[in-house]
Amino acid sequence: MKSNLKLFLILCLCFYSLEHIKCQVPYFPEQGEWQTKKPEELSMNSELLKKAVQFALSNETPIDSDLRVANNKVYANEPNYEIVGPIKKRGKPAGLIIKNGYIVAQWGDVSRVDMTFSVTKSYVSTVAGLAWDAGLIKDLNDKVADYVWDGTFDGEHNSKITWEHLLTQSSDWSGCLFGMYDWADRPPKEGTIDTWKNRTLFEPGTHFKYNDVRVNLLAYSLLQVWRKPLPIVLKEKIMDRIGASSTWRWYGYENSFVNVDGIMMQSVSGGGHHGGGLFINTLDQARFGLLFLNKGKWKGQQLISEKWINLATSPSKINKNYGFMWWLYNDSAYMAEGFGGNYIIIGNAYDLLVVIRWIDDSKAEEFMKMVIESIKQK
């Protein structure tokens, strides 16, 4: 997460009180359509908003449009790195600014399906929340080994890992999943393969480490709990019910198929680190964000519990800026973030939702500053 963007939003949102939001019936878009409103109708400055949109268009991410090239470059220091999941060339900058549920600005091709990289992690977290709501996971402090008994969590260290440890990226699980070792994911700049392999493990729950292998482990564990592919769970429980299109896909790896009840199912990945992850258009990404902006409710139906959303967007014990795979600002704002300048930013205090695709990460703070200013200067 980009610390400057985080700091900026903390400062902005702290100066804006919920009392400034007018009481109104929430708006939810019908499938295949989304109403727009002029910025002035929602007390926003249209000229400042236009400048923000132009800024986003003018500050495209510098990563290669061929994401196979981009991935190989950014992960070049990882031992035996390879792409084993689907990957596609990225589009041009695109995005949506949504106020009070209505689109007030958009740019680029918002219907184009693109990779979304680590934004996918927030979807993995959501599937965990659905399992918790359904009672498939009784307690987040339960040991995952009590649910997944195939040896994945065997051993003195791994057997201590709980669902909460996986959700907060504090498990320090040690092992190999689908041919990928935990220690090979974003290794330290110093040391060798031998030192990385033989390092002293942190007690589960005591150390935060952003690690895609362990996120994939959570997805694999949830597959064992649901006993059906996670994309089907997400589709039936969330995406169909919020009117998402039929174009999004969620992939794993070519070697991540496992036998569940006699049926080969793909265990999906939590991002595009090795390819795969969620491929989705900007409009569908916004529908998912709008569900969270409305505390899990869509047209009067509670699709995922408000209690879960509050848990997922609360500071974890080991990292106050991270919840259950959501980056946090304060009580009023949080974000899903992915490689290449992909964001879902939810600002509860403003009733604001921003989805950004392919912006230069170093410019995201300035862009959000312009959006906030368009609300302040009516």
PLY file of the C-alpha trace (Angstrom):
ply
format ascii 1.0
element vertex 378
property float x
property float y
property float z
element edge 377
property int vertex1
property int vertex2
end_header
0.00 0.00 0.00
1.21 3.46 -0.81
1.72 5.25 2.53
1.29 8.74 1.07
-2.16 7.90 -0.25
-3.07 6.37 3.09
-1.91 9.43 5.03
-3.71 11.81 2.72
-7.03 10.01 3.08
-6.68 9.80 6.85
-6.31 13.56 7.02
-9.13 14.27 4.59
-11.65 11.89 6.07
-10.99 12.97 9.61
-12.15 16.48 8.68
-15.41 15.29 7.23
-18.21 14.23 9.56
-21.07 11.86 8.86
-23.45 14.63 9.82
-22.74 16.24 6.44
-24.36 13.32 4.62
-28.03 13.93 3.89
-30.40 11.11 4.80
-31.66 9.38 1.69
-32.78 6.04 0.37
-29.69 4.20 -0.93
-29.54 3.76 -4.69
-28.56 0.41 -6.18
-28.10 0.01 -9.95
-30.16 -2.51 -11.86
-28.36 -5.23 -13.78
-26.89 -3.89 -17.01
-27.40 -0.23 -16.15
-26.14 2.40 -13.74
-27.71 5.82 -13.34
-25.54 8.90 -13.59
-25.97 12.30 -12.00
-24.33 15.61 -12.65
-21.79 16.45 -9.95
-23.76 19.55 -8.97
-26.79 17.41 -8.15
-24.69 15.81 -5.43
-22.97 18.97 -4.23
-19.73 18.36 -6.13
-17.67 20.75 -8.25
-17.81 19.51 -11.86
-14.75 21.45 -13.04
-12.55 20.00 -10.32
-13.91 16.55 -11.06
-13.09 16.94 -14.75
-9.54 17.87 -13.82
-9.29 14.74 -11.67
-10.46 12.55 -14.55
-8.01 14.16 -16.95
-5.27 13.68 -14.39
-6.03 9.94 -14.17
-5.98 9.64 -17.96
-2.68 11.49 -18.16
-0.92 9.44 -15.49
-0.98 5.87 -16.71
0.94 3.21 -14.83
4.47 2.82 -16.19
4.37 -0.98 -16.13
4.50 -2.76 -19.47
1.14 -3.30 -21.16
2.20 -6.92 -21.71
1.68 -8.12 -18.15
3.75 -11.22 -18.77
6.71 -8.88 -19.29
5.70 -6.73 -16.29
5.42 -9.73 -13.95
8.73 -11.24 -15.00
10.41 -7.90 -14.37
8.95 -7.13 -10.95
9.41 -10.68 -9.60
12.80 -11.31 -11.21
14.49 -11.82 -7.81
12.20 -14.68 -6.78
13.83 -18.12 -7.09
12.43 -20.19 -9.97
9.70 -17.65 -10.67
7.28 -18.64 -13.41
3.83 -17.75 -14.70
1.50 -20.74 -14.34
-1.92 -19.08 -14.55
-3.78 -17.12 -17.23
-2.52 -13.64 -18.01
-3.51 -11.00 -20.56
-2.36 -7.63 -21.76
-3.76 -4.76 -19.74
-6.00 -1.98 -20.96
-5.59 1.77 -20.74
-6.52 3.85 -17.65
-10.16 3.54 -16.65
-12.23 4.32 -13.62
-15.43 5.37 -11.93
-16.26 7.95 -9.28
-19.52 7.12 -7.52
-21.24 9.41 -5.03
-24.34 8.36 -3.10
-24.50 5.33 -5.40
-24.63 7.34 -8.65
-21.89 7.63 -11.24
-20.67 11.22 -11.34
-17.59 10.65 -13.48
-16.00 7.90 -15.54
-13.11 7.48 -17.93
-11.67 4.82 -20.20
-13.30 1.55 -21.15
-15.17 0.57 -17.97
-16.58 -2.57 -19.64
-13.19 -4.04 -20.49
-12.25 -7.15 -18.49
-8.76 -6.79 -17.00
-6.60 -8.49 -14.42
-6.95 -6.92 -11.01
-4.03 -8.58 -9.18
-4.16 -8.25 -5.37
-7.58 -6.63 -5.31
-8.54 -10.31 -5.58
-7.47 -10.79 -1.95
-10.48 -8.81 -0.77
-12.70 -11.25 -2.67
-10.96 -14.21 -0.98
-11.66 -12.54 2.36
-15.31 -12.10 1.36
-15.70 -15.81 0.58
-14.27 -16.49 4.05
-16.86 -14.12 5.49
-19.64 -15.99 3.71
-18.35 -19.24 5.20
-18.31 -17.65 8.65
-21.83 -16.27 8.19
-23.03 -19.74 7.14
-21.45 -21.41 10.16
-19.02 -23.42 8.02
-16.28 -21.73 10.02
-17.42 -21.73 13.64
-14.80 -19.42 15.11
-12.02 -17.42 13.46
-9.74 -18.52 16.28
-10.27 -22.17 15.35
-7.19 -23.95 14.07
-7.40 -24.48 10.33
-5.99 -27.99 10.86
-9.33 -28.92 12.42
-10.98 -28.23 9.05
-8.19 -29.15 6.61
-6.69 -32.45 7.76
-4.83 -33.53 4.61
-1.38 -32.70 6.01
-1.26 -29.09 4.82
-1.27 -27.88 8.42
0.71 -30.69 10.02
3.69 -29.96 12.25
4.33 -28.07 15.47
4.30 -24.67 13.77
1.63 -25.00 11.06
-0.82 -26.76 13.36
-1.14 -23.57 15.46
-2.42 -21.47 12.54
-5.96 -20.14 12.82
-8.33 -18.67 10.24
-7.64 -15.21 11.65
-3.91 -15.70 11.13
-4.48 -16.49 7.45
-6.88 -13.57 6.99
-4.47 -11.06 8.54
-1.37 -12.44 6.78
0.29 -13.23 10.10
0.40 -17.04 9.94
4.02 -17.49 8.75
2.88 -20.84 7.35
5.85 -22.81 6.11
5.63 -25.18 3.19
5.02 -25.69 -0.51
1.67 -25.21 -2.24
1.20 -26.04 -5.93
4.97 -26.08 -6.38
5.45 -22.67 -4.73
7.44 -22.28 -1.50
6.48 -19.68 1.08
10.10 -18.47 1.40
10.41 -17.79 -2.35
7.62 -15.19 -2.31
9.18 -11.71 -2.02
12.38 -12.93 -0.31
14.66 -10.49 1.54
17.28 -8.65 -0.51
19.98 -10.11 1.71
20.73 -13.78 2.26
20.62 -16.91 0.12
18.13 -19.62 -0.65
19.58 -21.70 2.18
19.12 -18.92 4.75
15.60 -18.22 3.50
14.68 -21.89 3.76
16.14 -22.33 7.24
15.08 -19.07 8.86
13.51 -19.03 12.32
9.73 -18.99 11.98
7.60 -16.36 13.71
4.94 -17.56 16.09
1.58 -17.41 14.24
-0.13 -14.10 14.88
3.01 -12.18 15.85
4.41 -11.00 12.50
2.81 -9.49 9.37
4.17 -10.70 6.03
2.49 -10.00 2.70
2.73 -13.37 0.99
0.75 -14.69 -1.98
1.50 -18.35 -1.30
-0.24 -18.05 2.06
-3.18 -16.17 0.51
-3.51 -19.03 -1.96
-3.40 -21.33 1.07
-6.42 -19.54 2.50
-8.27 -19.97 -0.82
-7.32 -23.67 -0.83
-8.56 -24.07 2.76
-11.85 -22.37 1.90
-12.27 -24.76 -1.03
-12.04 -27.63 1.47
-14.70 -25.98 3.64
-17.13 -25.03 0.85
-16.42 -28.21 -1.15
-17.21 -26.37 -4.35
-15.18 -23.90 -6.42
-14.88 -20.45 -4.84
-15.92 -18.67 -8.09
-19.25 -20.50 -7.87
-19.67 -19.42 -4.25
-18.89 -15.81 -5.14
-21.18 -15.91 -8.18
-24.17 -17.38 -6.36
-23.84 -15.51 -3.07
-22.63 -12.11 -4.26
-22.04 -11.31 -7.92
-25.35 -12.51 -9.38
-27.27 -10.82 -6.59
-25.61 -7.43 -7.10
-26.29 -7.54 -10.84
-22.72 -8.14 -12.02
-22.16 -9.08 -15.64
-21.30 -12.58 -16.83
-17.85 -11.51 -18.02
-15.75 -11.79 -14.83
-13.57 -14.86 -14.24
-11.54 -16.12 -11.29
-8.59 -18.37 -12.10
-6.01 -20.45 -10.33
-2.99 -22.22 -11.81
-2.59 -24.97 -14.34
-1.44 -27.26 -11.52
-3.89 -26.15 -8.79
-6.66 -28.65 -9.51
-7.53 -30.83 -6.52
-9.93 -33.70 -5.93
-12.93 -32.67 -3.85
-15.59 -35.35 -3.36
-14.41 -37.12 -6.49
-14.54 -34.00 -8.68
-11.46 -32.13 -9.87
-11.80 -28.48 -8.85
-9.40 -25.60 -9.36
-8.13 -23.85 -6.25
-8.06 -20.19 -7.26
-5.28 -17.71 -6.53
-5.50 -14.50 -4.52
-3.89 -12.36 -7.21
-1.92 -12.31 -10.44
1.56 -12.86 -8.97
1.97 -16.05 -11.02
-0.94 -15.31 -13.35
-4.56 -16.06 -12.53
-6.61 -14.22 -9.97
-9.70 -12.17 -10.72
-10.29 -10.85 -14.24
-13.10 -8.29 -14.06
-14.39 -5.07 -15.58
-14.54 -1.74 -13.79
-18.34 -1.67 -13.49
-18.47 -5.07 -11.79
-15.61 -4.03 -9.52
-17.71 -1.00 -8.55
-20.76 -3.12 -7.74
-18.65 -5.14 -5.33
-17.37 -1.92 -3.75
-20.89 -0.51 -3.48
-21.99 -3.60 -1.56
-19.28 -2.90 1.02
-20.06 0.81 1.09
-23.58 -0.23 2.11
-22.32 -2.59 4.84
-23.15 -5.77 2.94
-26.72 -4.85 2.07
-28.13 -4.74 -1.46
-31.72 -3.64 -2.09
-32.79 -4.53 1.42
-31.06 -7.92 1.48
-28.06 -8.56 3.71
-25.79 -10.55 1.39
-22.87 -10.64 3.81
-23.24 -9.69 7.43
-22.45 -6.20 8.64
-20.66 -7.87 11.54
-18.26 -9.50 9.10
-17.61 -6.26 7.23
-16.87 -4.52 10.51
-14.43 -7.29 11.44
-12.80 -7.34 8.01
-12.26 -3.58 8.01
-10.97 -3.28 11.59
-7.26 -3.08 12.42
-5.66 -6.46 12.96
-3.63 -7.10 16.08
-0.31 -7.14 14.28
-0.88 -4.44 11.62
-3.17 -1.51 12.38
-3.32 -0.62 8.68
-4.57 -4.05 7.59
-7.77 -5.92 8.31
-8.93 -9.13 6.67
-7.18 -8.45 3.35
-8.38 -4.85 3.17
-6.00 -1.91 3.66
-7.35 0.49 6.28
-7.21 4.26 6.77
-9.52 4.84 9.72
-13.09 4.01 10.72
-14.36 5.77 7.61
-12.21 4.53 4.74
-10.54 1.40 3.45
-9.18 0.04 0.20
-8.43 -3.00 -1.94
-5.22 -2.54 -3.91
-3.57 -4.43 -6.75
-0.35 -4.27 -8.76
-0.29 -1.79 -11.62
-2.48 0.87 -10.03
-5.73 -1.04 -9.40
-7.86 0.26 -6.53
-11.28 0.05 -4.93
-11.44 2.95 -2.46
-14.41 3.16 -0.09
-14.99 6.39 1.82
-17.94 5.91 4.16
-17.89 9.47 5.47
-18.39 10.85 1.97
-20.67 8.06 0.70
-17.95 7.81 -1.91
-16.68 4.92 -4.01
-13.75 5.20 -6.41
-12.55 2.44 -8.71
-9.25 3.08 -10.49
-7.55 0.96 -13.13
-3.94 1.36 -14.30
-2.97 4.63 -12.66
0.64 5.42 -11.79
0.77 4.47 -8.10
2.91 7.51 -7.31
0.06 9.73 -8.59
-2.82 8.06 -6.75
-2.56 10.39 -3.76
-2.77 13.50 -5.92
-5.70 12.06 -7.85
-7.66 11.35 -4.66
-6.86 14.81 -3.38
-8.54 16.27 -6.46
-11.62 14.05 -5.98
-11.93 15.07 -2.32
-11.53 18.73 -3.22
-14.40 18.43 -5.70
-16.63 17.43 -2.77
-15.39 20.15 -0.43
-15.64 22.95 -3.00
-19.26 22.69 -4.02
0 1
1 2
2 3
3 4
4 5
5 6
6 7
7 8
8 9
9 10
10 11
11 12
12 13
13 14
14 15
15 16
16 17
17 18
18 19
19 20
20 21
21 22
22 23
23 24
24 25
25 26
26 27
27 28
28 29
29 30
30 31
31 32
32 33
33 34
34 35
35 36
36 37
37 38
38 39
39 40
40 41
41 42
42 43
43 44
44 45
45 46
46 47
47 48
48 49
49 50
50 51
51 52
52 53
53 54
54 55
55 56
56 57
57 58
58 59
59 60
60 61
61 62
62 63
63 64
64 65
65 66
66 67
67 68
68 69
69 70
70 71
71 72
72 73
73 74
74 75
75 76
76 77
77 78
78 79
79 80
80 81
81 82
82 83
83 84
84 85
85 86
86 87
87 88
88 89
89 90
90 91
91 92
92 93
93 94
94 95
95 96
96 97
97 98
98 99
99 100
100 101
101 102
102 103
103 104
104 105
105 106
106 107
107 108
108 109
109 110
110 111
111 112
112 113
113 114
114 115
115 116
116 117
117 118
118 119
119 120
120 121
121 122
122 123
123 124
124 125
125 126
126 127
127 128
128 129
129 130
130 131
131 132
132 133
133 134
134 135
135 136
136 137
137 138
138 139
139 140
140 141
141 142
142 143
143 144
144 145
145 146
146 147
147 148
148 149
149 150
150 151
151 152
152 153
153 154
154 155
155 156
156 157
157 158
158 159
159 160
160 161
161 162
162 163
163 164
164 165
165 166
166 167
167 168
168 169
169 170
170 171
171 172
172 173
173 174
174 175
175 176
176 177
177 178
178 179
179 180
180 181
181 182
182 183
183 184
184 185
185 186
186 187
187 188
188 189
189 190
190 191
191 192
192 193
193 194
194 195
195 196
196 197
197 198
198 199
199 200
200 201
201 202
202 203
203 204
204 205
205 206
206 207
207 208
208 209
209 210
210 211
211 212
212 213
213 214
214 215
215 216
216 217
217 218
218 219
219 220
220 221
221 222
222 223
223 224
224 225
225 226
226 227
227 228
228 229
229 230
230 231
231 232
232 233
233 234
234 235
235 236
236 237
237 238
238 239
239 240
240 241
241 242
242 243
243 244
244 245
245 246
246 247
247 248
248 249
249 250
250 251
251 252
252 253
253 254
254 255
255 256
256 257
257 258
258 259
259 260
260 261
261 262
262 263
263 264
264 265
265 266
266 267
267 268
268 269
269 270
270 271
271 272
272 273
273 274
274 275
275 276
276 277
277 278
278 279
279 280
280 281
281 282
282 283
283 284
284 285
285 286
286 287
287 288
288 289
289 290
290 291
291 292
292 293
293 294
294 295
295 296
296 297
297 298
298 299
299 300
300 301
301 302
302 303
303 304
304 305
305 306
306 307
307 308
308 309
309 310
310 311
311 312
312 313
313 314
314 315
315 316
316 317
317 318
318 319
319 320
320 321
321 322
322 323
323 324
324 325
325 326
326 327
327 328
328 329
329 330
330 331
331 332
332 333
333 334
334 335
335 336
336 337
337 338
338 339
339 340
340 341
341 342
342 343
343 344
344 345
345 346
346 347
347 348
348 349
349 350
350 351
351 352
352 353
353 354
354 355
355 356
356 357
357 358
358 359
359 360
360 361
361 362
362 363
363 364
364 365
365 366
366 367
367 368
368 369
369 370
370 371
371 372
372 373
373 374
374 375
375 376
376 377
